[in-house]
Amino acid sequence: MKPFRSRNGLTHGLTRASHLRFLGATRHFHRIVAPPMVYISGEEMTRYTMDLILKRWIEPRIDTKNWEFFDLSCKGRDDSEDKVLHDAVEAGKRICAIFKEPTVTPTEIQKEKLGLKKAWGSPNGAMRRGWNGITISRDTIHIEGMDLGYAEPVLFERHAVGGEYSAGWKAVGSGTLRTVFEPSDGGESLLVDERELTDNNNVVVAYHNPLDNVTDLAHHFFSRCLEADTTPYVVTKKTVFKWQEGFWVAMKDVFDADYKDKFIQKGLLPGGELQHLISDAATMQIIRWTKGRFGMAAHNYDGDMLTDEIAQVHRSPGFITSNLIGKRDDGVMIKEFEASHGTVADMWEAHLRGEETSLNPLGMVEALIGSMNHSAALHGDTETKKTMNVFGENLRATIHSKMVDGEGTRDLCGPEGLTTEQFIDTVAEAMDVRMPLMKTDKHVDPFVDPQTIDTEALRKMFDDLDTDKNGTICFEEFAKGLRRLGMHPKKLGY
């Protein structure tokens, strides 16, 4: 039987359905049939760990035949000339629930080492464009009974588009630089900026901040803060970077119109107004406000930097979620869930050398649970939504209890902590106790190849038993036929 994938990667889009049917047929266990979801596999240590988690934690209880799998490893992208990325984006647009493992954006050195045709760019930009990215939600993960950094949740919204990440640039000499805007409706050109460059060596950069989707970002942010009883703050550097004023104005307009009174009623609005934080001040407050219960929304670059700071206060990026929120043209919310950390390359190198490793998978598992729940919310019936939520809650509780009990990975439990494989086995065993697999009442027959059946002989046997030739076999005909064939059951003792 062909496996789903190896560490070297296999063709994208390959399903595990045949493997899961094999498990179901031989072990006779009830498993939840998961609704459609896109699963994007990545690279290195995180891919190896997620392969183990799927095998030990997920597949015994979740039938993933409706999931669509895409291999975004460097080799997978290279072999398909990056068609796999295009296909993954299209599938995500159609299904709207996506889980993504950490991926590698290869350097020129990695390109040569892996024998790639080219150093493929980061897939994140294509995903954010293809899914009409609005915001990247990054929240702290908390474990009851363990102090990590912030005592209560911290929520963050990072504008998913614009800023330095989509900038164009050129290295130039001395001369005149003009930035001109040409309206798409054919209107009069607008000179945005003109300046003289007197240095012999310069780098000129152009980027923009799209604002059309900030209204959607605002609704997403304020509704989450309200639900989580969290005080919201909007972060910009608008006192110096005047072009950031529009972001603040759009956020405040939505807040004042739809959320202000609700926050006041819940006592979550000090001073009675939405608070603005200069980004410099935000960096200090992130360190000081360790009690948590605050939320921040910021431009793309500021959001990237500030959430890295939050991750350090809250122990590491492994304890921060990262969810891309987009919107399909028909208004359906697209949500892509991933961990905030990378592929943990140094640990992968140690693994390849045969050394012990101890990777904490909590961030990836939180992302997987989130994507499974969103998939159920979009595509599942009431019972499916309930059972998927129960499964996720039990898996999360099992992981947390093991970490608190000293049976976690070494980043939490020190040198006596478990290896990557030991932790996965320990959680799997605990899940067997917490969620014992139920035997099914349904009888499953072994597979019989139809081509091996002699249909003509079978028809002749039926005709011989059907003595009155009415097309059915009654009990008397059946009993008489068995006696004639010498196959009738006999009473014991005779």
N, C-alpha and C positions, 0 to 999 in steps of 0.2 A: 504494500500500500504506500503510495507516494505521500510523504509528510507535507504539512502546510508550508514549512519553510525551514531552512537551516541557517546557521550563522552567516553563511555566504550569501543568502538571499535567493528566493525563487521568483518565478513570474508573478507580477502583481495581479490582484483580483482573484487569486485562487481561494476557494472556500474550504472550510473544514467539515463540510456537511457529511462526507462519506466517513470520516473519522468518528464524528459524533454519533452517526447511526450505528457504527460498529460498537461503540461504548454502550449505547442504549440497548442494543439487541443482546449483548452478552451479559450485561449486569442487571438489566431489568429495573432501572431506577427512574422515578419521576424526575424530570428536569423541566425548568421553566423555559418555554420557547420565547427567546428574546425577540422583540420587534426589530425592524431594520435599523442598522447603524453602520457608519463608516469607521473602519479600524485602520489607522495608518501606522505601519511599523517603521522603526528607525534603525538604530545602529548601536554597536558596541555593548557596554555593560548593561545599559538600560533595556536594550532589546533582549539580551540573554535572560535578564531577570523577569521581564514581562512574559517571555516564553514559558518560564517555569510557573509563573502565577496563573497564566491561562490554563496550563495543564493541571495544576494542583488545586487551585481555588475556584476557577470559573467553570471549566468544561464539565466537571462532575455534576454541577447543579444548573448550568445554563446551556441551553441548546442555541448555538450561535449560527445556525444554518442561514438565518436571514441577514447576517452581517456581511458587509462587503470589505474585503481586505486589500490593502495597497502597500506595496513595498517601496518606501521612500529612502532606502539605504542608498549610498553613493553608487553602488553597483546596480541596484534596481533602476535608478534614474538613468545611469549611463547606458545600460542594456536597452532601455526603451526610448533612448533619445529624449528623455524627460516627458514622454507621453504619459507615464504613470502619474506624474504630478497633475497634468491636465485632467486625466480621468478621475483622480481623487477629488479635485476641485469640483468637477461636474457632479460626481456622486454626492458630495457634501451639499451641493446646491439643491439636489433632488431630495435627499433624505433629511438634511438639516440637523442631524445629530452625529457628531464626529468625536472620536478619541484619537489622539496623536501621541506616539512615543517621541522622545527627543531624537532629533536628527542631526546630522553633521553637514555643515557647509564646507566643502573641501577647499583647502589652500592649494597653492601650486605644488607644494611639497607632497601633500596627500594625493594630489592628482597623479603625480609620478609614481608614488608608492603603490597606489591601488590600480594603476594602469588605466586611468579614466581617459576618455576622449577629450574632456574639458573639465575645468573647475566649475561645476554647476553652482549657480547662485542659491541664496537662501530661498526655501519654498514659502516662507512666511508672507512675503509681499504678494505672491500670486494668490495665496489663500485669502488674504485680507481684501484684495481687489475682487476676487471671484465671489466672495461671500458678503460683499458690501459691508465690510467691517466697520463697526461703530465704536466699540470700546473693548478693551482687554480688562476683564475683572480679575483683580488679584487680592485675595483675602487670606488672613492668617488661619492656619489649621491648629486646632486645640485638642489636647488629650486630657481628659478628666483625670485628676490625680497626679499630673506632671506639670511643673512650671517650666515653660519654654522661653518666654520673653514678655509678651503682652498678656495681662491677666484676662482680658476680655477681647472679643473679636475686633479686628481692624479691617475696614473695607476700602478698596481703592479702585478707581476707574481711570484707565489710561486711554486717551483718545487713540484709536487704532490706525488713523491715517494722518498724512501730512508731516510737516516738519522736516528735520534734517535727513530722515531716513529715505525720503524720495527726492533728495536734492540732486540738482545737476551742477557740475563744476568743471572748471578748466584752469590749468596753470598758465599764466600769461606774464608778459613783460609790462613795460610802462606804456601808458596810452589812456584813451578815454573809454569808460565803461557805461553803456546805456542799457537800462532795462525797460522794455517797451511792452505794453499790453495791447493785443489786438482783439477786440470783441468778436465773439462768434456770430453776432447778428450783422456784422459788417459795419458797425458804427465807427466813430472816430477813434484813432489810436490814442493811447494814454501813456505818457512818459512816467514810469514809476520811479525811476532814480537815474541820476547821471552824476558821475564823479571822475576825477582825474586820478590815475594811478601813476605815482612818481617812482615807486620802487622798480627795480629791474626784475625782481621775482615776486609774483603775487599768485594767490589762489582766489578765484572768484567763485561764488556759490549762489545758486538760486533755488529757492524752495517756496512752497506756499502752505497755508493751513486751510483746508476745506472746512466750511462751517455749516453746510446744509444738514448734516446728520447730528449736530450737537444737541438739537432738540430731543432726538431719540436717546442720546447718551444721558441727557439730563433726566428724562423720565425713568430710565433704567436705574440710574444712580440714586435718585431721591426715593424711589419706591423701595429699593433694597435697604437703604438706610432707615426708612420709616418702619419697615418690617422687622429689622434687626435692632430697633430702639437705639439708633446710633446718630450722633450729631454730625451733619455734613459740613465740609469746607471745600471751597473752590480755590485751586492753587494756580497762580500765574506770576509772571514778572512784568505785568502790564505797566508798572510805574516807569520802567525803562524801555521795555519792548512794547511800544504803543500798539503794535499790530495785534497783540493778544487781548486787547480790550473786547473785541467781538465775542470771544469765547466766554468771558465773564458775563457779558450782557445777555447772551443767549441762555446761559445757565440760570441766571437770576430771573429772567422773564418767566421761564417755566416754573421755577420755584415759587415765585410770588403768586402766580396765577392758580397753581394746582396743589401746592404742598405746604405753603407757609402756615396756614391755619392748623393743619393736621400736626405739624411738628410742635407748634405752640401748645396745642391741647395735650400732647404727650410730655411736655416739659423738656423738649430736646433742642431748644433754640435759645441759647444764652443771648440776652440783649434783644431778643425778638426779631432779629434779622439774619438772613443768610450771611455767613462770615466768609470774607476773602482773606487768603493767606498769600503773602509774597513767598516765592519759592525758597528764598534764603531762610525765612522764618520757619517754613515747613520742615526744612532739614533739622532744625533745632527741636521743634515740637515732637517730631517723630521719635527722637531720643528721650524726651522728657515725659511724654504721655504714655507711660508703660502700663497704665490701668486699662488702656484700650477704649473701646466704645466710641471711636471716631471714624469718619469716612472722609476720603479726599478724592477729588477729581482734577485731572491736570491734562495739559497737552502731552503729545506723544513722547517727546524726549524727556521732559521733566518727569512724566509718569514712569518711564523706564528707570531713571536714576533713583527716584524716591522709593520705588518699590524694592529696589536692591537694598536700600538702607533699611527698610522695614524688615526685609528678610534677615539681615544681619542682627537686628535687635531681637528678632523672633527665632534666633538660633542659626538658621540656615535657609537657603532657597528651597530645601526639601519640605519646609513647613509652610509654604505659600502656594496657593492655587494660581492657575493662569488659564482663564477662559475667554476665548474670542467670541464676542457677540456681534452677529451680523443680521441682516434682514433680507429675505428674498423679495423679489419684485411684487409678489402677492401679499406681502406683509407678514409671512410666517418667519418666526425668529430662528436664525441659524446659530447653533452653539457648538463651538469646538473646544474641547477640554484637553489640557496637557499639564505636565509638571512644569515648575518654573526653572528647574535645573537642566543641565545638559546631559550628554551621554556618559559622563564620568569616565573619560578616556584613561586616566591614570589607573583606575581600578581595573579597567578592561585589560590593560597591558599586564597588570599583576596576575590577573586570571589566566591570560595566555601563557604566562611563565609557570603556571601551576601553583601559584601562591593562593592562600586563603583571601577571600574578600568578604566585606560586610556592608552591603548596600541597603540603605533604608528605602523601601519602595513606597512609603506612605503618600508622597505627593502624586505619584503615578496612579496609585490605587484610588485616591480621592477623585482624580480626573476620570478614571474609568467608571466609578460609581456615578459621577455626575452625568457622564454621557449616556450611560445605560438608563438612568432615570429620565433624562430629557427625551430619549428615544421612546420610552414607554409613555411619556406624557403626550407625545406627538402621534404615535402610531398604535399604542396599545389600548385594550379595553379596560374597564374598571378593575377587573381581577388581575390583569397583567400589571397594571400600575401598582397595585397593592403588593403583589408578590415580589416585584422587582425592588420596590422600596424596602420591603422587609429583608430581602437578601442583602441589599447594600448596608442597611443598618446593622445587621448581624456581622457582616464581614468587617465593617469599621470597628464595631465594639470588640470583636475578637482580636484584631490587631492592636487596638489601644490597651486592652487588658494584658496582653503579653508584654507590651512595652513597659507598662507600669509595674508588672510583676517581675521585672528583671530578665525577661526572656526576649528582649529586643535586640536590635543590631548594635554594633559597638559604638556608633556615634552617640547613642543614648545610654548604653549600659556599660561602657568602658571595655577594657581588654577581655573581660569575662563574657561579653556579649556574644551573640550567635553569628555564625557566618551567614552569607546570603542564602545558601541552600538550607542550612539548619533552620533559619527563621521561617522560610517558606514552608518547610515540612511541619514545623511546630504549629503554625497557624492552620495548616490543612488538617492536622489531627484535632485541633481544638474546634474547628468548624464541623467535623464529623460528630462531635459531642453536642455542639450548640444547634446545629441543623442536620440531624441524622437523615441520611438519604432514605426516602420512602420507596418500598417495593411497589411496583405497579400491579394492578389487578388484571391488566391486559395481557393476554397470551401472545407471545411473539414467536412465530414459526421461523425455523432456520431457512435460509435462502436456498431455493432450488432453481437451477437454470432451466427455463422452459424448453430449451433446445434439446435437453436430455430426456424429455418425456415422449413416449411413443403414443401419440394421440389416437392413432388408428386402433391400437391394441386396447386402449382405454375405452374407446367407443364400443368395440366388440364385447368387452366385459360388461358394460352397461346394458347392451342389447340382450346379452345372455341372461342377465338378472331380471330384465323387464319382460317377463313371460307373456303378459297380455298386450304388450306393444302399445301402451297408452302414453309413453314418454315419461312416466314416473315409476318409482320403485316403492311399493308398499312394504310394510313390515314382513308380511308373509312371504313375498317374493325375495326380500332381503335374506330372511332366515333360511329359506329353501336353497338359495344360491350359496350361502356360506356352508351349509351342510354338504352340498354337492362338491364344493371345493375343498372340503375337509378343514375349513378355517373357523368352524363354529366353536364358541367358548363352551367348556364343560364344567360341570359342578365339581367341587373338590371332593375327592374320595371315589370318583367314578371314572 
